[in-house]
Amino acid sequence: MEDLTETLVICALLLIIALGTPFFLSRKLRVIKYVSWVIAAFLALFLFIIVPYNGYWTDKEAKYRVGVYQLDITNSNYHRIDLSKFKSITLKLKGDYTFLLNENAPFLVSQSGTWLYWIDGDEPIIKLKFNNANYQYSVSRVDPDIVLDGSLLKEAKPGDKIAFKPKK
């Protein structure tokens, strides 16, 4: 989200410069005035049409992800413990972009944090932040499951993963 804010600030400043430039140029520099107006038009198009449109779809898809997810034992693998003992664990993604687990999960680095749904080009990404540990993974627009790999698991080995599926 910080990247988008920086981009918007830079585009807004360039738009102000592009709009203001023609007023300070003499009549002899007419071509530069027209080029400045064209640049301003493209920046305005970007700021007021393209960016809000993309944000609308990002928010709409993020709301689709809000809900309660149940630990999916069949698609999870963790070498240290028997996950069937923890089948009642749920992960709740809230609309205020926070999440929490309903009980202690000894295989995860934390029980709560923040989340963000982001579209990077065509690929949707969910960014999770457990305390100070940042983690992001690509998600399918069709498959609502959340799969956490070894980077968020305590003492994970290659192939370890924890999967959550929407609770019915």
N, C-alpha and C positions, 0 to 999 in steps of 0.2 A: 504494500500500500504506500510505503514511503516513496518508492520509485515513481509511482503515478503522481504523487503530490509534487515532487521535484519537476517532473515533466510538465505538469500544468503551470507551475510558477514560471518556468523558463519560457513556455509558449506564450503566456500572458505578457511577459516582459517584451518578448519579440514582437508581439502584436501591437503593443503600445509604441514601440520604436518604429515599426513599419507604418503605423497610422500617423505618427507625429512627424516623420521625416519629410513628407511632401510640403509641409507648412514652412519649413526652414530652408528649402531649396529655391534658387532663383528660377526664372522662366527658361533660362538657357539649359537647364538640366531636366527637361521635360521627360526624357526617357527614364531617368532614375525615379522620377515621381510615379510613373505608370508601373514600373517594376515593383516599387514599394507598395502600391495599392494592390497589385496582384498577390504579393507575398502576404499582405494583411488579410486578403480574402481567403487564402488557403489556410492560414493560421486560425482564422475565425471559424472556418468550416471544421477544422480539427477540434477546436476547443468546445464549440457549442453543439455539434451534431455527432461526431464520431465517438468522442470520449463518453458523453452521457449515454449513448446507445449501448456501448459495451458494458458500462456499469449497470445498466438496467438488467441485462441478461445475466451478469455475474450475480447480482442480488437475487434474481428470480431462481437461479440454479442453487444458490446457497441456501435458500429457504427450503428447497427440496431435500437438503441434507440434514436439516434440523430434525431431531428425534432421538429415540432410544434404540441402541444397538446391543444385541445379545452376543456374548462370547460364542464364537462358532468353533466348537471343539473339533469337528471333523476336518476343517480347513486350517487348523492351527497346529503348530509343532514347536515344542519347547523341551529340550533335552533334560532339564533339571528336575521337573516335577510332573506329576500326573494332572493334566488340565481338567480331567473330569470332576475333580474336587471343586473346581471353580466355575462350573457351568452356570451358576446364578449371577455371575458378574455382568453388569451392564455398563455401557458407555453412553452418556447422555450429552449430545451436542445441543446446546441451547441457542436460542435466537439472538442472544446478546454476545455471541461468539466466544463463550466460555464452554468448557466441558468438564465433566467429572465422572468418576467411577462410583458405583453405589457401594462398593466395599473394597477393602485392601486387596490389591493384586500384587503379590510378592515378585512377580516377573517383570513389572514395569517400573521405570525410573521414578514415576510420580503418579498421583491419583487425580490430579486436576491440572488445568491450564487454560490456554486460549487457542482458538482455531480461526482460520481464515480460508475462505474459498477464493481461488484466484484463477483466471484464465490466462495462460501464457501462450499466446498465439492461438492455436486450435486445441491445445491440451489443457484440460482443467487440472488444477493442483489443489490439494488441501495442505495448508501449512499448520502444523501443530506445535505448540510451545509448552513443554512440560517444565515448569520452573524456569531454569535458564537453558535447557536443552531444546534447540530448534530442530524440527524434523519436517520434511515435506515429502509428499509422494504424489504421483500422478494417479488420477482416478478416472474411471470410465463414466461417461454421461449416462450410460444405460445401467451399469452395475453399481448398486448403492453400497456394496460392502466396503469396509475399512480394514486394510491389512497393514499391520505394523511389522517391520522387519527388525533385524538384530540391533540396529542403532538405538532403539528405545527399550530394549530388553536388558535386564541385568544378566551379565556373564553369558551372553548369547554365543552360540556357535553358528557357523555357516548353515543356512537352511532353516534356522529357527524363525518363526513368525507367529504372530497372534492376529487372528481374524475376528472381526465383529460383523454381524449381519443385522439388518433392521429387525427389530422385535415385532412380532405379529400380534 
